[in-house]
């Protein structure tokens, strides 16, 4: 029998709490969520959990301390017995090896769920396996709630809603500029990328196609500009961002989930993503680096090379130092045009939305998962009257955005009307 949420022991459970991102999530919860929160931290190592709990107690002595749950997620009975005691589960486990077990336990227990998995090969499988089950059970599975895709998803949502509220129009062409990319990756991130990179080009193309993750087919094909371009509002751009196709697939899942609802983006919504180029020469160098990176990742398809890369990769649970992790701010901007509809005329109405978080990429991942869990716990207002399923961060809507604002994320919205 599924326990009623009102009677559950924990408000929030963090699985993989002793890992790199899990620890950052626990630290954010301790620093920013209500001090009377009933929560638990879990992993396979009691000593690591006790060390984390001691550190949290020393730094945040005024708050309720987390319970410790030692779980091997492959022990499905023990996993289920702990997950069913929580209202919301944050999963920071090694998703390639243990992601499905956690998702399945949450659906069976009626426990809402958060992760920061962005690999399209995983999400492609999970949405096909679990969306209908979670939807029928009324369980929200919020995927991709990490450091990079969440800002992209949220600024697109904000731009679309601003266009709708200001001019009662849907959205057409959307161009996003990324101002940087995190190169200091954790061991878990690297070990998740390698299996994805080892897939055949045909499979990667399939799982990263625009409609791969969307519940409905997108009517158009993306029309990105390859190479470099100068955008009149966003400046010099280079089509080099390594995760652009993956990001687009997730953005289009949000589009597909909301299409036909009051939060609809519109049938002509089109998203393309670029990196900020410092100069023409700098942009050319970025493009060359992108090709080199793609080639190096493609070598993971060769078994012996893949095994060697795993052997030299940082251990799961490791990551950059706190000083390094906090040094690279997350900055991006989107320029979205209103869709003029059947007139066929060039739209004169547009919106610019910028996003800035000065505290670093990996701390942002912890922030996003913790605040998304708080949104589900205290509000749970999902967009489009959605009740459950495999969802994206933007489905949490304005409540989630306001929560991120309260802990240091800066959003700026400007409307442009040339009429």
N, C-alpha and C positions, 0 to 999 in steps of 0.2 A: 504494500500500500504506500502511495506517495504521501509524504508528510506535508501537512499544511504549512505554508511559508510562515505564518504567524507563530508557529510553535518551534521553529528551527533554532538550533543552538548558535549558529553563526550568521551574521549579516553577509560577510564576505570571506571567501576562502581563496588563498593564493596557492596554486600548485606550481612547483618549480621555484619556490621562494628563495632558495639558497643559490640559484643561478644568477647570472649578471643582471638581466633585465628584471627578474623576479625580485631581487634585492632592491633595485631602484624603485620598483612599484611599492614594496613594503615601506620603504623610507618615505615615499610621497604620502601614502595613507597615514602614516604616523604623524607626519608634519601638518597635514591639511584636512583630513576628514574628521568628523566629530569625535571628541575624546572618549565618548561612551560607546563607540562602535564595538560590536562583538565580532571578533575576527580571528582567523587562524592562518598560520603559515605552514606550508607542507613541502617536503621533498623526501628523498631517500636517506638523507644524512641527518641524524639527530644532532650530532656535534655542530654541524654548520647552522642548523636551525637555532640551537641554543646560543651560539655565538651571535647570530643576527638578533635574536630576542634580547640578549643582554645589551647589545649596542643600542637598540631602540629604547630600552628601558632607561639607559643612561642619558640619552638625548631628549627623550619625551616622557619624563617621569610622571606627568600629570594625566596621561591617557591610559585607558584600558589596554593592558598588554595582550599581545596575540597568544592564543593557544598554539601548541605545537602538535602537529599530526605527521607522523612518519609513515609515508605511503610509497610503495612501488606501484606505479600506475598499471603495470602488467598484472597485478593482483586485482582483478576486476571486482571481486566481492568486497575487499577492503576499500577500494576506490569508491565504489557505489555507496558504501555505508557512511563514508565521510562526506561525499558530495551531497547526499540527500539531507545532510544537516545544515547546508548553506543555502542562503537565498540567491547569492550571486557567486559564481566561480570565475576567478581570473586564472587563465592557463598560460604559464610562461615556461612550459616544458619544451623539450626538443620535439617539435611538431612532426617531423618526418617519421620518428619512431613511436611517438606516444600520443599524437594529436587525436586520433580517432577514438581511442579508448576513453579519453576525457569527454569528448563531445557526446559519445553514446551514453556515458554515465549521467551527464547533465540532462539529456532528453528524457531518459528513464526516470530521473529523480524530479523532473519539473524545475530544474535549477537554471536560471539565466546564466549566460556564459560570455566571456570576453577573451579574445586572443590578439596577438599582434602578427599573425601569420599573413604574409603577402604573396608567397609563392603561388603563381597562378596554377601550377600543376596540382598543388594540394587543394586549393580552393575549388578548382574544376571538379575534382573528385568529391570533395565534401559537399558541395552544393547539390550534386546529383544523388548522393547517398542520404543526406540528412535534412535537406530543406523541407520536404513534405512532412517528414516525421516531426520536426521541430514545430512546423506550422500547425499541425494537428494537435500537438501537445501544448501549444501556447508558450513555447520556450524561445526566447530571443538568443540567437547565437551571433554575437557581434564580432565579425572577423576583421583583420587588417587594421586593428586599432593601435598602430605603432607610431613611429616618429616621423615618417615621410608621407605615406598615403593618407593618413588622417587629415593633415592640413590641406592637402589637395582636395579631398572629398568635401571638407567643410567650406572652403572658399568658393568652390563651384556651387554648393547648395546656397550659400549666402548671396552670390551673384544672381542666381535664378530667382530666389525669393524677392530680392530687391527689384528686379525687373518686373516681376509679377505685381508686387504691391504698388510700385510707382506708376506703371503704365498699363497694367492689366494685359501684359503681353507674355508670350513664352520666350524661350531663349534659343538663339541660333548658334553662331560660331563662338567658341570659347578658346582662347589661347592662354596658356599658363607658362610663366617664366620661373624656373628654379634658379636661385642665386648661389647654390652650392650643393655639394654631395658629400655625405659622410664616408670617409675612406678608412677611418679607424674602426674596423668591424669587430664585433664580439666573436668568440669561438662558436657560439650557437648559430649566429647569422651565417658565418662561412660554411658551417657544416650543413646548413639548410640549402644554401645556394648551390653547392657542388652536385647533389643529386638532381636538382632541376637542370643544371647546365649539362649534365650527362645524357639528358633525353635527346632523342633524334630531332633534327630541325623541323621535321613534319609535325611531331607531337608538340614541340614548343610553339610553333605557328598556330596550331589548333587551340591550345589552351590560353594563348595570349591574343587571339583574334578579338575584335571589338565586342562581339556578342557572345563570347565564350562563357562568360559568367552571368549574363543577363537572362532573366526569366522569359524575356521576349526578344525577338530578333530586331536589331537596330536596322532601320531602313536604308542607311547609307554606309559608305565606306569612308574611313578617315582620309583626309587629304592633307597630310603634313607636308611642310616644305623641307626637302632634304638639303643638307648643306647649311647655308647661313642665310639669314634674312634680317632686314631692319624693320621692325614693327614700329608704326608711328607713335604708339604709346609706351611700349615695353622696351624699346631700344634694340640693340644688336643681339640677335638670338642665334644659337647653334643647335642643330638637330642631333644632339649627341647624348642626350640623357639615357643612361643604360636601362632604366626601368620604364621607359615611356609606354611601351606596348602593354606591359603588365599593369601599370597604373590606369591606362585607358580602360582596360577590361573591368577593373574594379569600379571606376567612375561610371561606366555604362551599366554595371549591376545596380548602382543606386538609381540611375535613370530608369531602368527597366522595372525596378520594384515600385517606383513612384508614378510611373506612367499610368494614366487613367484615374489618378487620385487628385485631390485638391492641391497637392504639392508637385504636380507634374512639371517636368522640365520642358516638355513639348516634343513633337515628332521630329523636328529639324535640329535638335541639339547635337552639336558636334564638338568634341574635345581633342585638342592637340597640345603637346607639351614640349618645351624646349629648355635649354640651359642658357643662362646669361653669359654672353661672350664679352670679355673685357676690351677686345679690339679685333680687327680683322685677322691679324696674325695670331692672336690668342685663340680666336675661334677655330682657325685652321688646326692649331695644335690640339685643341680639345677634340676635334673630329678625328684626328689621327690617333689620339689616345683611346678614343672610343672603339675604333676598329681593332687596335691592339688588344684591348681588354676583351672584346668579343672573341677574338682569335684564341687568346689564352684560356678563356672559359670553355671554348669548344673542345679543347684538349681533354677536358674531363670525360668526354665520351670514350676515350681510350682507357680500357680497364686498368692496366698497370699504372698509367699516369694518374688516374683518379685515385687509386689506392695510395700512391705516393703523396698526393695532395692532402688526403685525409691524414696521413701519418705525420705531416709537418704542420697541419693546421692547428691553431691554438685550441686548447682543451675546451670542451663545452663548459659554460659557466664562467669563463674568463672574458676579459674585455679591457678597453682602455682605462687608464687611471681616471679618478674623479676630475682632476684638473684638465686632462685632455678631453674627456667626455663633455665637460661644460664649456669648452672653449669655442666650439663651432656653432654659431647661432643658426637657427632655422629661419630662412627668409624666402618668401615667394610672393608672386603677384599674378592675378588673373585679370584678363580683359574680356568681358562677355558682351556680345551684341544681342540686342533684342531681335526676335524673329518677326519680320514685318507681316508674316502670314501670306495670304494668297496674292498680295499685290505684286510680289516679285521685285519690289524696289529695294535699293540698298538701305539698310537700317541706319537711322541717324541717332538712335538711342542706345546707349551702352553703359556698362558699369565696370568700375575697377575696384577690386578687392585685394588688399595686401594683408599678409600674415607675417608676424615676427614673434619668435620665441628666443630670447637671448641665452637661455640656459643650457643649450646643447641637445644633440639628437637623442642619445640614449636616455637622459633624464626626461625628455619629452615623451618617449615611449612609456616610461613608468607613470608620468602624469596622465597621459591619455587613457591608459588602462584603468588606473585608479579612479579617475573622474567619470569615465564611462560606467564603471561599476556603481559609483555613487548615483549617477543618473538613473540607472535601472532600479537601484534600491529605493531611492527617495521619490522619484517622479514617474519613471517608466511611461513617458508619453512618446510613443513611436509614431513617426510620420506616416501619412497615408492610411491611418486606421489599421496599421499592421499589428498583429498580435504575436507573431512568432515566425521563425524560419532562419535561414542563413542570411544575415543582414550586414550592412556596412555602417561605419561610424555616423554618417550624415543622417541615417534613419533615426538617430537619437535626437536630432533636431535642435531647437533653440536652447533647451535646458542644458544639453551637453556643451554647447558653445558658451553659454554664460558661465558654466562651471570652469571651463578652461580659461576664460577671461579673468576669473577671480584669482587664478594662481599664476598669472604672468604672461599669458598669451595675448598679443595685441593684434586686433583686427581694425582695418581702416576701409571704409566704404565710400566711394565717390561716384556719383552719377554724372553722365555726360549726355546732354540733349542738344544736338546741333540744329534743331528746327528753328 
